[in-house]
């Protein structure tokens, strides 16, 4: 039931906002100074959760989203910011602050609800399961986990399946809990997620 709810939220809430945001951002970003950290308050749903230039401009050693933005010759220009906010990471603020949750305390992991394995072999190391898809490891495999967050039950399903050479199928649903995101502190926002990447390049 919870998985069905996530699908419905994606198709009737997140995806429509994403489509609406494309023309809005195309015009709005023409009037946004390159050094501005956030979009105007009325348009924050289509913004990045953190400051757009947070720890990523001019540092080619960074990985993940920071590295993606640095691949542009002008990471704060119209084209780079439009690609990031409208196509690559759409309605990110909305997924964190409207659909997301706040970390209330250290997670209590329900060990009976942890499942997964790494492709093509290792099925014996639970810790390795929770490294799937992190910037540090990019482990090929899948996991499912549930955690208690205050009075809330949160869950996450994540799979990275190798297709050919460096190309992989990636799917993630629930809330971002594992890997890099498990380091969040009390009071931090936890991102709601439902995303599929048919061809994800992983080195």
LINQUIQUI-V853093 format. One record per pair of residues at least 4 apart in sequence whose C-alpha atoms are under 7 Angstrom apart, sorted by the first residue. I is the first residue (numbers start at 1). J is the second residue. If there is no record, write none. Layout:
I&J / I&J
This chain:
1&5 / 2&6 / 3&7 / 4&8 / 5&9 / 6&10 / 7&11 / 8&12 / 9&13 / 9&14 / 10&14 / 10&15 / 10&194 / 11&15 / 11&16 / 12&16 / 13&17 / 14&18 / 15&19 / 16&20 / 17&21 / 18&22 / 18&86 / 18&90 / 18&91 / 20&24 / 21&25 / 21&46 / 21&86 / 22&26 / 22&86 / 23&27 / 24&28 / 25&29 / 25&82 / 25&86 / 26&82 / 28&32 / 29&78 / 30&78 / 32&36 / 34&76 / 34&77 / 37&51 / 37&52 / 37&53 / 38&47 / 38&51 / 38&52 / 39&43 / 39&44 / 39&47 / 40&44 / 43&47 / 44&93 / 45&91 / 45&93 / 45&94 / 46&85 / 46&90 / 46&91 / 46&92 / 46&93 / 46&94 / 47&85 / 47&91 / 47&92 / 47&93 / 48&52 / 48&85 / 48&92 / 48&93 / 49&92 / 49&93 / 49&96 / 50&54 / 53&57 / 56&62 / 56&66 / 56&70 / 57&70 / 57&75 / 58&70 / 60&67 / 60&70 / 62&66 / 62&67 / 63&67 / 63&135 / 64&68 / 64&135 / 65&69 / 66&70 / 67&71 / 69&75 / 69&80 / 70&75 / 72&80 / 74&80 / 75&80 / 76&80 / 76&81 / 77&81 / 78&82 / 79&83 / 80&84 / 81&85 / 82&86 / 83&87 / 83&88 / 84&88 / 84&89 / 85&89 / 85&90 / 86&90 / 91&95 / 92&96 / 93&97 / 94&98 / 94&99 / 95&99 / 95&100 / 95&191 / 95&192 / 95&193 / 96&100 / 96&189 / 96&190 / 96&191 / 96&192 / 97&189 / 99&192 / 100&189 / 100&190 / 100&191 / 100&192 / 101&189 / 101&190 / 101&191 / 102&187 / 102&188 / 102&189 / 102&190 / 103&149 / 103&185 / 103&186 / 103&187 / 103&188 / 103&189 / 103&190 / 104&149 / 104&150 / 104&186 / 104&187 / 105&149 / 105&150 / 105&186 / 107&147 / 107&148 / 107&149 / 108&147 / 108&148 / 108&149 / 109&146 / 109&147 / 109&148 / 110&114 / 110&146 / 110&147 / 113&145 / 113&146 / 114&144 / 114&145 / 114&146 / 115&143 / 115&144 / 115&145 / 116&129 / 116&142 / 116&143 / 116&144 / 117&122 / 117&123 / 117&129 / 117&141 / 117&142 / 117&143 / 118&122 / 118&123 / 118&129 / 118&139 / 118&140 / 118&141 / 118&142 / 119&140 / 119&141 / 125&129 / 126&130 / 127&131 / 129&142 / 129&143 / 130&143 / 130&178 / 130&179 / 131&137 / 131&139 / 131&179 / 132&138 / 132&139 / 132&140 / 132&141 / 132&142 / 133&137 / 133&138 / 133&139 / 133&160 / 134&138 / 134&179 / 134&180 / 140&160 / 140&161 / 140&162 / 141&159 / 141&160 / 141&161 / 142&158 / 142&159 / 142&160 / 143&157 / 143&158 / 143&159 / 144&156 / 144&157 / 144&158 / 145&155 / 145&156 / 145&157 / 146&153 / 146&154 / 146&155 / 146&156 / 147&153 / 147&154 / 147&155 / 148&152 / 148&153 / 148&154 / 149&153 / 149&154 / 154&175 / 155&174 / 155&175 / 156&173 / 156&174 / 156&175 / 156&176 / 156&177 / 157&172 / 157&173 / 157&174 / 158&171 / 158&172 / 158&173 / 159&170 / 159&171 / 159&172 / 160&168 / 160&169 / 160&170 / 160&171 / 161&168 / 161&169 / 161&170 / 162&167 / 162&168 / 162&169 / 163&167 / 163&168 / 163&169 / 166&201 / 166&202 / 166&203 / 167&199 / 167&200 / 167&201 / 167&202 / 168&199 / 168&200 / 168&201 / 169&197 / 169&198 / 169&199 / 169&200 / 170&196 / 170&197 / 170&198 / 170&200 / 171&195 / 171&196 / 171&197 / 172&193 / 172&194 / 172&195 / 172&196 / 173&193 / 173&194 / 173&195 / 174&192 / 174&193 / 174&194 / 175&190 / 175&191 / 175&192 / 175&193 / 176&181 / 176&190 / 176&191 / 176&192 / 176&193 / 177&181 / 177&182 / 178&182 / 184&188
